[in-house]
Amino acid sequence: MKQVKVIIEKHCDGYVACPVGVKGIVVGEGDIYEEALKDVQSALKFHIETFGPDVLDGKV
């Protein structure tokens, strides 16, 4: 699978994770860093299964 850079930000009520260079909106969240990362990985997998691998072509 192609590697995707993910930005994870800490907020006062948890963490938010967003993949970079993906067509569409994919976001993960969690109380801890690892939860946010796991959530965004799951959301990205679903996004690719639903819309196809072209969402990763980098032409956002």
CYANA upper distance limits for C-alpha pairs under 8 A (distance plus 0.5 A):
  2 LYS  CA     56 LEU  CA      8.49
  4 VAL  CA     19 PRO  CA      6.97
  4 VAL  CA     20 VAL  CA      7.18
  4 VAL  CA     21 GLY  CA      8.11
  5 LYS  CA     19 PRO  CA      6.26
  5 LYS  CA     20 VAL  CA      5.97
  5 LYS  CA     21 GLY  CA      8.41
  6 VAL  CA     17 ALA  CA      7.00
  6 VAL  CA     18 CYS  CA      6.03
  6 VAL  CA     19 PRO  CA      4.65
  6 VAL  CA     20 VAL  CA      6.34
  7 ILE  CA     17 ALA  CA      6.08
  7 ILE  CA     18 CYS  CA      5.84
  7 ILE  CA     19 PRO  CA      6.70
  7 ILE  CA     20 VAL  CA      7.69
  8 ILE  CA     15 TYR  CA      7.10
  8 ILE  CA     16 VAL  CA      6.05
  8 ILE  CA     17 ALA  CA      4.72
  8 ILE  CA     18 CYS  CA      7.00
  8 ILE  CA     33 TYR  CA      8.00
  8 ILE  CA     36 ALA  CA      8.02
  8 ILE  CA     37 LEU  CA      8.05
  9 GLU  CA     15 TYR  CA      6.07
  9 GLU  CA     16 VAL  CA      5.83
  9 GLU  CA     17 ALA  CA      6.93
 10 LYS  CA     14 GLY  CA      6.53
 10 LYS  CA     15 TYR  CA      5.06
 10 LYS  CA     16 VAL  CA      7.15
 10 LYS  CA     33 TYR  CA      8.43
 11 HIS  CA     15 TYR  CA      6.18
 11 HIS  CA     16 VAL  CA      7.94
 13 ASP  CA     31 ASP  CA      7.59
 14 GLY  CA     29 GLU  CA      7.82
 14 GLY  CA     30 GLY  CA      6.29
 14 GLY  CA     31 ASP  CA      4.86
 14 GLY  CA     32 ILE  CA      6.69
 14 GLY  CA     33 TYR  CA      8.48
 15 TYR  CA     29 GLU  CA      6.02
 15 TYR  CA     30 GLY  CA      5.82
 15 TYR  CA     31 ASP  CA      6.50
 15 TYR  CA     32 ILE  CA      6.70
 15 TYR  CA     33 TYR  CA      6.50
 15 TYR  CA     36 ALA  CA      6.41
 16 VAL  CA     27 VAL  CA      7.56
 16 VAL  CA     28 GLY  CA      6.27
 16 VAL  CA     29 GLU  CA      4.99
 16 VAL  CA     30 GLY  CA      7.26
 16 VAL  CA     36 ALA  CA      6.53
 17 ALA  CA     27 VAL  CA      6.20
 17 ALA  CA     28 GLY  CA      5.36
 17 ALA  CA     29 GLU  CA      6.49
 17 ALA  CA     36 ALA  CA      6.25
 17 ALA  CA     37 LEU  CA      6.84
 17 ALA  CA     40 VAL  CA      6.59
 18 CYS  CA     26 VAL  CA      6.78
 18 CYS  CA     27 VAL  CA      5.43
 18 CYS  CA     28 GLY  CA      7.01
 18 CYS  CA     40 VAL  CA      7.39
 19 PRO  CA     26 VAL  CA      7.30
 19 PRO  CA     27 VAL  CA      7.84
 19 PRO  CA     40 VAL  CA      8.05
 19 PRO  CA     44 LEU  CA      8.45
 21 GLY  CA     56 LEU  CA      7.29
 21 GLY  CA     57 ASP  CA      8.33
 21 GLY  CA     58 GLY  CA      5.54
 21 GLY  CA     59 LYS  CA      7.75
 21 GLY  CA     60 VAL  CA      6.55
 22 VAL  CA     26 VAL  CA      8.34
 22 VAL  CA     55 VAL  CA      6.05
 22 VAL  CA     56 LEU  CA      5.73
 22 VAL  CA     57 ASP  CA      8.02
 22 VAL  CA     58 GLY  CA      6.90
 22 VAL  CA     59 LYS  CA      8.49
 22 VAL  CA     60 VAL  CA      6.89
 23 LYS  CA     55 VAL  CA      5.31
 23 LYS  CA     56 LEU  CA      7.27
 23 LYS  CA     58 GLY  CA      8.12
 23 LYS  CA     59 LYS  CA      7.89
 23 LYS  CA     60 VAL  CA      5.75
 24 GLY  CA     55 VAL  CA      7.93
 26 VAL  CA     40 VAL  CA      7.57
 26 VAL  CA     43 ALA  CA      6.88
 26 VAL  CA     44 LEU  CA      6.80
 26 VAL  CA     47 HIS  CA      7.92
 27 VAL  CA     39 ASP  CA      8.49
 27 VAL  CA     40 VAL  CA      6.17
 27 VAL  CA     43 ALA  CA      7.50
 28 GLY  CA     36 ALA  CA      5.79
 28 GLY  CA     37 LEU  CA      7.35
 28 GLY  CA     38 LYS  CA      8.24
 28 GLY  CA     39 ASP  CA      5.29
 28 GLY  CA     40 VAL  CA      4.43
 28 GLY  CA     41 GLN  CA      8.20
 28 GLY  CA     43 ALA  CA      7.33
 29 GLU  CA     35 GLU  CA      7.37
 29 GLU  CA     36 ALA  CA      4.74
 29 GLU  CA     37 LEU  CA      8.09
 29 GLU  CA     39 ASP  CA      6.70
 29 GLU  CA     40 VAL  CA      7.59
 30 GLY  CA     34 GLU  CA      8.11
 30 GLY  CA     35 GLU  CA      5.22
 30 GLY  CA     36 ALA  CA      4.75
 30 GLY  CA     37 LEU  CA      8.46
 30 GLY  CA     39 ASP  CA      7.78
 31 ASP  CA     35 GLU  CA      7.06
 31 ASP  CA     36 ALA  CA      7.75
 32 ILE  CA     36 ALA  CA      7.02
 33 TYR  CA     37 LEU  CA      6.80
 34 GLU  CA     38 LYS  CA      6.61
 35 GLU  CA     39 ASP  CA      6.49
 36 ALA  CA     40 VAL  CA      6.65
 37 LEU  CA     41 GLN  CA      6.67
 38 LYS  CA     42 SER  CA      6.77
 39 ASP  CA     43 ALA  CA      6.68
 40 VAL  CA     44 LEU  CA      6.41
 41 GLN  CA     45 LYS  CA      6.65
 42 SER  CA     46 PHE  CA      6.81
 43 ALA  CA     47 HIS  CA      6.60
 44 LEU  CA     48 ILE  CA      6.68
 45 LYS  CA     49 GLU  CA      6.68
 46 PHE  CA     50 THR  CA      6.52
 47 HIS  CA     51 PHE  CA      6.47
 47 HIS  CA     52 GLY  CA      8.12
 48 ILE  CA     52 GLY  CA      5.33
 48 ILE  CA     53 PRO  CA      5.98
 48 ILE  CA     55 VAL  CA      7.20
 49 GLU  CA     53 PRO  CA      8.13
 51 PHE  CA     55 VAL  CA      7.37
 53 PRO  CA     57 ASP  CA      8.05
